[in-house]
Amino acid sequence: MWHSPSLQQLLFLEAVLEEGSFVRAADRLQTTHSTISRSLKTLSISLGLSLFERTPHGLRVSGIGRIYGEQVRGSLDQAKLAFDLARYEANLHRHPFYVGHAPDVHGGLLPALEKVTLPGAEAPPVVLRSEPTMRLVWRVRRGEFQAGFGILPIVDKALWVERVAHEPFSICIPEQHRLVAHSRLSARELSREALIWIPRSSHRRLYDKVVNYLRTLKFDPRRFLEAYTITQALDLTAHGAGVALVPQSASRFQRRGVLVKPLTDDFLRLETALFVRRDQMNTAVKEFIGVALPAFATMNLNPSRR
């Protein structure tokens, strides 16, 4: 008899396929790996198919499981899109006009955003909310926010994405560091150091992109230390835990015992983008884009390295 899986089981299977492990899938979905394991074991038994196989390193998706997962993914995407569209439409005429921004967007962006207003005497007020990039994407898709400013890469066919700014990375070092006399540093010079940076859960695509580059310079990700905010990264650096990878604009933060040095690596930079629902370009959204983009164009938000 054909078994109809639950939406939760399909979401769990999709996450495991994309993340490659139960632990990372659980981290992404904010649940436990045992919950995912139990649910997918039930699915496998109900279908009468061996969706997983045991290895010396634990369970992994089998060839049959990959075929099944790839085939149901299209239906799952349609189900998500249907829900997102319905929610967006339900929130379309609610006030105010919510705009989300990630904490690590370009340092000059927030002051400009605070001055943006929609035209018209009865236009809704623009209200800013802060969320990590991946959470912003989710909330814009659901219609909870009308627009978002986050860090690239953002890969979502439902979104219109426009890059508005970029800035290089800098490195924070203790003031007694062996390289303190250098005015600029390359990442390769720090490959033997413990690196303080964002957790993967905050932005998987950015994390993987940067870590893949750092691996070529002989960095060991097992020595990375997590910091959710710039102030946390500065505190860890000041206490000698390692060196911190931060946006160039982090130099505006002052922390006793910590120096911020520019990095020479062109690849290491943060790109800020504006994104909105591609299929919901209503009047208010178009007006916001029309006001915001020219305002950013007058600012030096895309500096070149000197």
Secondary structure as GFF3:
##gff-version 3
##sequence-region A 1 306
A	DSSP	alpha_helix	7	19	.	.	.	ID=ss1
A	DSSP	alpha_helix	22	29	.	.	.	ID=ss2
A	DSSP	alpha_helix	33	47	.	.	.	ID=ss3
A	DSSP	beta_strand	52	55	.	.	.	ID=ss4
A	DSSP	beta_strand	58	61	.	.	.	ID=ss5
A	DSSP	alpha_helix	63	91	.	.	.	ID=ss6
A	DSSP	beta_strand	97	101	.	.	.	ID=ss7
A	DSSP	alpha_helix	109	113	.	.	.	ID=ss8
A	DSSP	beta_strand	126	130	.	.	.	ID=ss9
A	DSSP	alpha_helix	133	141	.	.	.	ID=ss10
A	DSSP	beta_strand	147	151	.	.	.	ID=ss11
A	DSSP	beta_strand	159	174	.	.	.	ID=ss12
A	DSSP	three_ten_helix	187	190	.	.	.	ID=ss13
A	DSSP	beta_strand	195	197	.	.	.	ID=ss14
A	DSSP	three_ten_helix	200	202	.	.	.	ID=ss15
A	DSSP	alpha_helix	204	216	.	.	.	ID=ss16
A	DSSP	three_ten_helix	221	223	.	.	.	ID=ss17
A	DSSP	beta_strand	225	226	.	.	.	ID=ss18
A	DSSP	alpha_helix	230	238	.	.	.	ID=ss19
A	DSSP	beta_strand	243	247	.	.	.	ID=ss20
A	DSSP	three_ten_helix	248	252	.	.	.	ID=ss21
A	DSSP	beta_strand	258	262	.	.	.	ID=ss22
A	DSSP	beta_strand	269	277	.	.	.	ID=ss23
A	DSSP	alpha_helix	283	297	.	.	.	ID=ss24
###
